[in-house]
Amino acid sequence: MKKVLSLLLTMALLVSLFPSALAAGSTFTLMVYMCGTDLETEGGLASADLGEMIASGVTRNGDLTVYVQTGGTKEWATKGLTNYEGERWLLSEAGLERVDSLGRVDMGSGDTFADFLAFGLQNYPADRYGVILWDHGAGSSDGVCYDEITGASLNMHDIYTAFTKASTLANYRKFAFVGFDACLMAAYEMAVHLQPFADIMIASEETEPGDGWPYDKWLPMLAKDAGADIVTIGKRIVDQFVDLVEKDNYGDLGTLSMLDLTKLAPLQAAVEQMGISLQGEIDGGNFNSISRIRQNVRSFGETSDAASDMIDLGVFASIFERYDADGAAALRAALADVVVYSRHTSNLSDISGLAVLVPYSTRDLANDYMRVYDTQNLMPAYTAFARSLADGMSGGSYAFSSAPVTQQSVQDATVDWFSQFALDPQSYYETYQSIASGDQTTYDDDFSLDSFISTLFSDSGTDFNTSAYDAGNLWNSEISPTGATVSSSSFGNLWGDATATQPATVAVSAGDETYDVQNPFAGATTDEAYSVTLTAEDMEHLSYAEASLMMDVSDPDFECYVDLGYTRDVIIDWNNNKIFGLFDGTWPTLDGQMVCIYDQVANEKFIRSLIPVTVNGMETYLLVVFDETNPGGVVVGYTEGYTDAGQPARGYEKLSPSDIVIPQYELLYWDENDDLQTEVFEGDPISVAADGTIPFGYEDVETEADYVYGFALNDVYGGYTYTDFITLHF
């Protein structure tokens, strides 16, 4: 008896001295909330993941219990599951064992999710718990787990309330992890709402491929050792997911991160500080600048007509650090502590592992989602900033002045652009005219633009305007010029497929200093540039500009155009109020047919673009990838973009032989009240080849038609105005 008491006292002492060493325990209950929705109805993706779980070696009555609730879908691919109804299951190597039939339940209801948690805690107590929410996700402005029958989904308030109810139950203990096998749920706001209830959160910043997490690659580890370290398990989930996307989903996007919610407090303080600083800037009259910066940053899950407004939190710190450098530094440091492990596919950049909502595309929906954005007052300062930014965009408008588009040589355009660095522009231009006199419009051995610019300021007496010099990032200097965004048409220049006619940077001397100034015209594939000059007030309200090409199908009595899309190969001189475009007379084609195209993701190594089409009558986008393997672009499949219910689609589908693809276009015209109207119309059908491919490339525009070229000027309120257009003949 004394030995037994001694052993018990020793164990009690160990628990008091080393609580973390014994906290893991030997039993684990994994709860999977599987809202099948259209992912199951149309593709059987939930059933596929159930199959992976069954194949993972989970034994009946073992140390690992996997409890699954299914529902929210119209039709299950797995035999035995009831369509339209909710059911609860225990999972093992023998398959699924039904333990409860719920009838018609709304998987998008917070009460249903709370009941799911309570059932698991009460019926399958364990030393540790984990939860996975499986379905579509849409970030902080909407939520996760969309019931296909009711259309409802779980927002952050629903999830917080459900976990709060669970925390009152007898068998409750803080969850080891909460995971989201869904798009766009690696959200700062979600982490803040989960922090009281979980140690670890695992989620994706970007959209997820349809296959989702590979359960058969990581669940066997937990099945073999239910007491395994959750960080080790989490790293396995992240690695296997990203590796699978790289291997089996060419051109798709993959991010997954593991977050330590126990270290979230410093990050909350830093984000709140940035919220205070940015709200102060808006109150102080800097709304235009903040809106402009936001609009020039891509959010995750963007398409041509929808976006999540979730941007990477590390990028958020970088773009807004001009307003609070200390606050941004504190945010980055705290973020590094919270993100335990994060990976992304090689076609992405600027990924920290955690995103945050910064309204722009969702600005008109903000009044709805802000009601459930921070109901617990967990992030009041940041919420005030987000609301203020959305309100400012929705509450304003601006009409740009009429501005004609003119044509000039790229050489002259380059000289115009570099003139912003001269304190004596008249002497600058006089020197240029004296050197490049005559009909010089191209680059040859007799005239070096690089040499001219690099020596002009010191040789001619015109000083270099160092106050106008910056690395070229719009958000780092209000007056700095932005370099041209790499466009699909010139993408081959990155790998030397075409020879750039100008240097990437120009070394400009000014006294004893030499500055490497980015040349935005480097890599131009045309000798001609198109430009427009705006007023100072226009520039104050300009957010960004896109070049627009339209086919003129007007007749003498009716002005009408076919919109062929936008390009971001636009150069903005913020100091001289001038915009340049570099259209080279080529345009993307499918099987020789000109199409609309929109860049979705663009960085130094990868571009992913979307072409609006129908595939066998279904409205969708063809997905085109430009990279080192395919610098000229290749169609890899099609993606819905966003579903009819507003959910980001997961992954893409490959084309099949004999699929019928029909390009979609917008027809633009002005009605009797001079209001712009649009209508969608179709191009000619294209049959997919026997190998599942469809020809894509950049070709000279059709010569039988006339075209108009101009700029869409996007204002700080989220609207846009077209400049005048210049008519082009080929």
N, C-alpha and C positions, 0 to 999 in steps of 0.2 A: 504493500500500500504506500509506503514511504517513497519507493522508487517511482511509482506512478505519479504521485504528487510532485516529486522532484522533476519528472519529465514534463508535466504540465506547466510547472512554474518556469522551466527553462524555455519552453515553447512560447509562453506568454511574454517572457523577457525578450526573446528574439523578435517577436512581432512588434513590440514597443520600440526596440532599437533599430530594426531594419524592416519597416512596413512595406517598402517597395519590393523587397526581395521575395516576400511571400504573397504579394497582392495579386500576382497573375493567376494563381490557382491552377487547377487541372481540368476544369470543365468550362465549356464555352457554348453559348447559344447565339447562333447567327440568324437574325430575322431579316427576311427578304420581302420587301413590299413591292410586288410585281404588278404594275398597272400596264397591261398588255397593249392597249390602245391600237392604233392602226399599224404599229410596228409588228404586232402579232397577226392582225387580220390580213394584212397585205403581204407580209413577208415571213411569218412564223418565227420571228427573231426571239421572242420570249421563250417559245418552246425550245429553240436551239440552245439557249442558255440554261434552261432546266435540264436538258440532256447533258450538258457539260458538267453541271453540278452533280447529277446522278453518277456520272463516270469518274467522280473525284475521290472515291473510296470512303465516303461517309458511311459509317456503320450504324445499324440500328442499335439504340441504347448504348452508344459509345460516349466518349467524353465530349465529342462535338455533336451538337444538335442543330440541324438546319430546318428552320420553320419558315414556310413560305405562304404568303397570302396572294392569291391570284384574283384578277377581276379587271373591270374597266375596258373590256374588249368585246367585240361582237362575235368573233369566231376564233376558236382555239384550234391550232394544228395538232396539238397533243390529244390523243384519244383519252376520254375519261374526264376531261375538264369541261365544265358546263359553260356554254356560251351565255353572255349577257349577265352572268351571276358571279358573286364572290365566293371563294372557297379557301379553306386553310388546309395545309398539308405538312406532313413530316417527310423529309427526304432522306433516302439512304441508297445504298448500292442496289437494293431491290426495286427502287423506283419511288413513286409518290404514294403516300398513304393519307387519304382524306381524313381529317380530324374534325372538320366543321364545315357546314354548308350555310352560307349567309343569305342566299337569295339575291335579290336586286339590291346592291349597295353602291354608293357613289365613292369610287376610289379617289376622287378629287376633293373629298370632304375631310376637314380636319377631325371631325368626330370619328370617322371611319379609321383614320390613321391612329388616333388615340386608342380606339378599341383594339386595333392590331397590336400595338405596343403592350397594352394591358394583358391581352391574352398570352402573349409570349412570356412576359414576366411572371404571370401567375401559374402558368402550366409548365414552363420549361426553365425553372430557376437554375442559375449557374454562377460560377465564380466571376465570369466576365461575359459581357454582351456586346454584340455588334449589330448594326442595322445597315442595310443597303436599300436605297430607293431606286427603282428601276423603271425607266420610261423616257419620254421626252423631258427636256429641261429648257428653260428660257431665261435663266439669270434672275437678277434681283427685281426686275420690273414686272415679272409675271410669276414664275414658280416652277413646279415640277409635278409629274404624275398627273397627266391629263386623261380623265375618264372619257373614252371614246363615245359613250352613250349619253352622258350628261353634259360633257364639255367643260366640267369644272376641273380645277387643279389646286394643288396645295401651295399656298403662299407662305412667306416667312412667319406671319402671325399664326397660321394654322399649325405649322411645324413646332413653333415655340410653345404654343398652348398645349399641343399633344404631349410633348416631352415634359412639360410642367405637371400635367396630370399623372403621367407615368412615374414621376419622381416621388409621388406621395404613396406609392404602393409598397407593400412589405418587402418584396424581393428586389426592389430597385437598388441599383448601384450605378454610378456614373459609367456610361458606355465606353468601352475601349476604343471604338471607332464608329463613325457614321460615314458611309460612302454613298456617292451618287453615280450610278451607272446611267448617266444622262448628260445631255449637252449643257455647257455654259454654267455649271453650278459651283465652280471654284470661285465663289463670290465672297468678298470681304463681309458683306452684310449677312450672308448666310452663316459665315464663321462666327460672327458676333452673336447671332441668335442661337447657335449650337453650343457656344463656349461653356455655359453652365452645366451642360448635360453630357459632354463627350470630351475625351482626351485628344483624339485624333480625328481629322476630317480628310477624306480622300475624294477628289473631284477633278473635273476638267474645266479649264478656262475656255477652250474652243468647243465647237461641235464635235460629237463623237461619230465614228463610223457605225454603221448599223449593227455590226457584230458585237460592239460593246466590249466589256471586260472578258478576257479568256479564263473562265472559271476553272477549267480543267488544268490550267497552268499554275494556279496558286492555291486553290482550295485544298488540293491533296496535302500541302504542307501543314495546314491547320487541322486537317482530318487526322494526320499522323501524330501531331503534337498539339493538342488543344491548349496547352500552356505556352505555346511559342510566343516570342516577343512580337508585339503588334507592329513595331517599327520594321522589323525584318519582314513580316508578312506584307506590310504596306509597300516596301521597296519592291518586293516580288510582284505585287499587283501592278505598280507603275511600270516596271521594266518589261513585263510580259505584254502589257497593253501596248506600249509605244513600239516595242519590237515587232509586234504583230501588224500594227498599222504600216510601219515601214516596209515590211515584207510582202504583205498581201493586198495593200490598198494604195497602189501607186497614185501619187498626186493628192491623196487625201490628207487631212490635217489631224494631228494627234497631240494632245497635251494631257498630262495627268500629274497631279501633285499631292503630296502628303503634308498636312499642316498640323503643327503642335498647338492645339487650342489652349493649353495650359500656359503658353507664353504670349497670349494675345493682348494682354493689358497694355504693354508699352506701344503696340501698334495702334490700339484704339486711341490712346492719348495722342499719338502722332497724327492720325487721320483727323481727329477732332481739331487739332491745332491748324492743320492745313485747311479744314473747313472754315474755321474762324478767319484765317488770313484771306481766303478767296472770297468769302462773303464781304469782308471789309473792302476788298478791291471793287467788287460789284457796287457796293454802296458808295464807294468813292468815285465812281464814274468809269471804271475800267471794264464794263460789261463787254463792249465790242472786242477788246483784246482777248479776253478769256474765251468768249464764244468762238472767235477765229481760231485760236489755238486748239480748242476741242474739236472743231469740225475738220481739222487737218490731221486727225489721228484716227486710224482705223479701229473700229470696235470688232470684237469677236462675233462670228456668225453673220457678217454682213453679206447682203446680196444687193441687187440693183434697186430693190424697192422695200427692203426691210432690214432691220438691224437690232441687236440686243442692247446696244449702248454700254456694254461691259468692256472696259479697257483695262489693260494690264496695270496693276498698282505701281509697279516700278516705273513704267512709262508715265503714269500720272505724276509721280514725284519729279521726274525729269522735266516734263513740259511746264509744270507750274512752279518750279523751284525759283524762278526769277522773282516771284512774289514773296517767297519765304524760304531762303536758302537753308537756314538752320532747321526749319520744320521739315523740309524735304530730306535733308540728311538724316534726321532722326527717324523719319518714316522708312527710308531705305535700310537703315540699321535694324530697326525692329522687324521689318519684313523678312530680312535674312534669318532672323532667329525663329520666326514662325514657320517658314517654309523648310521643313525637315528634308524633303527630297522632292525633286521635280525634274521631269524630262519632257521633251517635245520632239516631234519629227524634224528632220533636217531642213524642211522647206519653210520653217517658221523662224522668226527672230523676235527679240524683245519680249521674252516670256519669263516672268519671275515666278509664276506658280499661283498667283492670286490676283483676281480682277476686282474692279469696283465700278459701280454705275455712275456714269457722267452723262446726263441727258443731252440728246440732240435729236436723233431720229424718233425717239419715243416721246418727244416733248408734248405732243398733243394728247398723249395718254396719261401724262403725269398726274393730273387731278384724280384719276382713278387709282393708279397704283400707289400713290403717296399715302393714301388712306390706310394701307396695310404695310407700308415700308418700314416704319419704326414705331410700332404701337407700344413698345416697352421702354421707349425713351433711352435706348442703348447708344445712340449716336446722334444726339440732337444737333450739334453744330454742323456735322457733315450733311445731315438731312436738310437743314435750313439752306445750305449752299446749293444742294442738288435741286431743291424746290425753286429757289430763286433763279437759277440758271434756266430751268425749264420754263418758268413763268416769263422771264425776260425774252426768251426766244419766241414763245407763243404770243406774247403781247405786243410785238413790234412788226414793222414791215418797212421795206425800202425799195424804191424804184430807181434804178440806175439811169443816168442821163444817156441820151442817144449818142452812140459812138461808132463812127465808121471803121471798118477794117481795111488796112492798107497792106500792100505787098512790098517787100524789100529783100535784098540778098541777105543770106545768113551772115556773111562777112560784115555788112553794114549793121545788122541787128546786134552782132557781137560787140562792135564798137560802141553802139548806142548803150548797150547794157553796161559795159565797163566805164562809161562816162560818169556813172554815179560816184566813182571813186576819185574823180578829179575835182579839186577845189576851183579850178579855172576851166570850165567846160569849153569856152570859146577857143582858148589856146589849144585845148585837147583836140577839138575837131579840125582846127586849122592845120595842125601838125599832121593829122590823119590825111586830110585832103592833099597836102603837099607830097606825102609819101605815096599814097595810093591814088594818084591822079589818073585821069583817063577812064577807060571802060573796065577797070579792074573789078571783077565780080567773083572771081574764083581764087583759090589758093594755089600758088605755084612757087617755083624756086626763086622768082624775082621779088616776092613779097612774103614776109613771114609775119602773120598776125601776132603770133606768140612773141616774137622779138619786138614788134612795134609796141605792144601793150606793156611788155615787161620793162622797156627802156623809156617809154614816153614820159612818165612823170618826172624822172630825174633829168632827162635830156631836154625836155621842152620847158621846164620851169613850172609845170602844173603839179601841184602837190598831191600826194596820195591822201585821200580822205579816210583816215583811219577810223573815224567815228562811224563810217558806213560799212566798215569791214567786220565780217563775222564768219563763222564756219559754214553758214548757209542754213542753219536750223531756224525755221520761222519762230519757234517758241523761245529761242534764246535772245533774240534781238528784234524789236519791233521794226527796225528799219533795215534789217538784213535781207538780202535777196534770197529767194528760194531757188534751188536748182531744179531742173526739170525732173519730174518723176520718170523713172525708166518706163518706157512704153513698150507694148508688145511688138510694135513695128520695128523698133531699133534694138530689140533684146539681144539679137545675135552679136552685137558689138561687145558684149561682156566677155565673149569667148573668142573674139578675133575673127568672126565670120565675115565681118565687114570692117574696113579700115577707117578708123575715125580720122576726120580731116582736121581736127583741132586738138590741142592738148587738153587733158583733163583738168589741169590746174595751170595757172600762169604765175610766174614769180615776178612780183611787182616791187621795184625798189623805191624807197622813200627815205632819203637821207641815209642814215646808217642802217636802216632796217630793211629787211626783205620779207614780203608776205606771199604765201602761196594762196592765191585766190582761186576758188573753184570756178571753172568755166562751164556754165550750164549748157552751152552749145556743143560741147564735145560729143562726138558720136552722132551728130546730125546726119541723117541719110538723105538730105535734100539740100539744094543750093538756095531754096527760097524760104523765107520766113513771112509770117503774117502777124500783124501787130495792131493793137488798139490802144489809144491813150485815154485815160479816165481823168476825172476831176479829183481834187484833193478830198472832197466830201465822199465821192464814190469809193476811194481807197480806204477811207475811214470805216466804211460799211462793208467792204469786200471781205469775204471769208476765204474763198478759193475760187479758181476759175477752171473751167473745162473747155476744151475745144470740141466743137460740134460740127458734124458733117451731115448734110441732108441732100437727098436727090430731089431736084425740082421737077414736079409733075404738074405744074400749074398750066392752065389754059388762059386765053385772054380775059375771060370773065371770072376766073376763080383761082386764087392764090393757094397753093397746096404743096406740101413737101412730105417726103418719106424720111423719117428720122433713122439715121444709120448708127446712132450711138455717140458716145463721148470718149475722148482720150484725155489723160492727165499729163501728156507731154507738153505742158504749158510752163512758161518761164515768166515769173512776175518780178518786175523791178519796182519795189515798194518806194524807192526814193524818187524815181522819175515818173511814177504813176503810169507805167506802161506794161502791157502784157504781150508776150510773144507766143506764137504757135508754130509747130514744125511739121505740118502735114506734107508728106512726100509723094502724094498721088497714088499710094497703094492702100488697100483696105482688106480686112479679113474676109475670106470666102469659104463657103462649104460647097464642095463639088463645083467650084466656079461661080457660085451665086453669092453676091455680096450680102453680108449679114450685119445685124447689130451685135456689139460686143461690149462688155463691161468688165473692168478689172475688179476682182474680189480681194485678192491678196497679191501684194507686190513687194518684193525686197530684192536685195542685190543678187540673189541666186535663183529666185523662183517667182513666177507669176502664175496665178490661177485666175482664169477669166470665165465669164458666163455668157452664153448666147441664148436668148429667148427662142424657144421652139415648142412644137408639140411633137411627142413621140407616140405614134399610134393613137393620136387624138387626145393625149393627156398633156396639159400645159406643164412645161418644165423648162429646165435650162440644160443645154449641153455644157459640159465641164471641159475646158481647154487648159492644158498645162504647158508652160514654157519653162524649161530648165536646161542644164548642161547636156542632158541626153537628147532633148527635143527642143533646141533653141528656136526652131520655127513654129513650134506649137503642135500639140497632138490632142485629139479628142479622146478622153479616157472613159466617158460615160455620161450619164445625165443625173441631175439632182433636182428635187422639187424646190429647194431653197427653203421656203417656209410653207407649211401645210395650210390647208383652207382654214384650220382653226388657229392659225398664227403661231404654230410651234416650229422651231428650227428642225428641218429634216436631218435625219442621221445618215451620213454617208452618201454613196451614190450607187447607181445601178449601171452595169455594163450594157452596151448596145448588143442586140442579137441580130443575126443575119435576117434580112428582109424587113427589119423594123422600118417604118416610114417616118422620116423626120421632115417637118415643115417649118422653115424659119418664120418667126413672127416679127412684125414691124408695127410702128406707130405712124399713123397719118396725121399730120398737123395742118390745121387750117384755121381761119378766123371767120367767125360768124358775122351776122349783120350788125351786131353791136361791137364789133372789133374785139371780141373776146376769143382767146385761144382755145381751140377745141382739139381733142385727140380721138382717134379711133384705131383699133387694132385690126390689121389685115394680114393675110398669109402670103408667103412666097410660094415657090414651086416645090412639090414633093421631091424628096431625095430618099432613095432606097439604100439601106445599109448593106455593105458588101458581105460576101459569104464569110469573110474572116472577121466580121464584126466591126470593121473600120469604116470611117467616112472621111473623104479627103478634106483637109483643112490647110489653108495657107494664106499668105498675103500676096495679092495680085494687083496689077494696075486696074484702076477703076474703069468701069465700062465707058466706052467712048461715045456711045449713042445718046447719052443723057447729059444734062447740065446739072451742076452741083452748086450748093451754097455752103460757105464755110464761115464760121464765126465763133463766138464764145458765149458760154452760159456763165453768167456772173452770179455766184452764190453769196447771199448776204449773211450777216451775222445773226439774223433771225431765222435762218433756215429756208428762206425763199430763194428764188432765182429770177434773173432777167436776162433775155438774150440781147447781145449787141446787134448792131446792124450786121448784115451778112455780105460777103463779097462773092460774086458769081465766078465760078471756075469752069473752064472748058478744057477738055482733054482730047 
